[in-house]
Amino acid sequence: MVLTPENREKAWLLLADLFFLDTEPTEEDYQATAARLAEMGLGRKEAGEILLNEVAPIAGANLGYLLWPVNGVWDGFDAEHLCGKIRCYVERRAARPQWHYYLQDRLMRWIVGQLETEKLLSRM
């Protein structure tokens, strides 16, 4: 399935809000996000790839508590800013050889592995 650019940005925001804010998602949050992603035509595999390869490298910086202590609570993203950064990252990544991202991909797999992604993906 090919996502429209608008739906891809919506998916970025849904995934970033669910996994990369300093908030505790509820069961209803997981179900609502899974339903909205499914409405866009995203399956489990596609949503996981978008989370790992597009959202986590940018929004994952908010998960500093996995690596170092954080000061304060971050409870929202500036949608335009976040989407712009992810868009630039995706374009830059497409222009470079994939081996260039080997270590970063391993780190992102670890970060995403620390999240409760199965709570979302199992609902899709």
N, C-alpha and C positions, 0 to 999 in steps of 0.2 A: 504494500500500500504506500502510495506517495502522498505525503501530507502537504497541504497548502502551506505557504509561509506563515499565514495567520494562525493556522492550527498548530504548527510547530512551535510558534512563540507561546501560544496558550499552554501547550504541553510543558514547555520549559518552566513557565510560571507555576503551573500546578505542582510539578515535581520539586521545584525549588522551595515553594512554600511548605510542602509536606515534609521534606527531609532536611532542609538546611536552615531552618529558623531555630532560635532558642526557645521553642515551644514544644509541648508534648501533644502530638496528634492523638485524637480520639478515634475510636472505632468508626464513628460516623465520618470523620475526616478521610480515613482510608477508603471507606465505601464510596463516598461522594467523588473522590478523586478517581478511583477506578472506573466509576460509571462515566464520568466526563471524558476520560481517556478512551474508553470503549466507544463512546458516541463519536469520537473523532476517527474511529477505525483503527486505533492502536491496539495491538495484541500485547501479550506479556513480554515476548522477546523484544519487540520494537521499543516498548516503554523502557525496558531494562537497558537497552543500548543507548537510548537518548539520555537516560539518567547517567549512565557511566561515561559516555563519550562526549556529551555536549554540556550537560548541566553541572555535573560534579566538578570538572576542572575549574569552573568559574565560581559557582555558588558554594563549593566545598570549602573555600577559604573561611567561611563563617563557622566551620566546625573546628575552630582552633582548640576547643577544649579536648579534642582527641589527641592533640600534640602538645599544647601549652595552655595555661590557665587563661580565661577570658575575663574581661572587665565589663560588667553590665549585661543587659539582655538585648538581643537584636531580634525584633519581632516583626519585621517587614522589609520587603525589597522595593526599590524604585524600579517598577516594571520596565520602563523605557531604558534605563541605564543597564539593568541586568540583561535584557534582550540584546542590546547593542554590543555588550561585551561578549556574550555567547556567540552572536553572529560573527563578530570579528575572529573569535577563536576558531570557529568551524571553518571559516574561509582560509585562515592561516594554516590550519591543520591539513586541509585538502591540498594545499600548495606544496607541502613538504613531504619527504619520504616518511612512511609510517614508522620506521625504526627510530626516527628522531623522538618519538613519543613513548618508547618502550618503558622507561623508568616511571614516567608520569602515569602511564596506564596501570602499572603495577600499584602505584600509590593510590590511584582512584579506585581500583578494585578493593584495596584494603579499606579505604574510607567508606565506600558503599557497603562493604561487608559488615561494617560496624553499625550500620543503620538497620532498621527493621523493615527492609524492602519487601520481604515475603508477605508482610501484612497487606501490602498493596497488590503485589503481583499475584498472590494466590486468589485474589478476587476478580482477576481479569480472565 
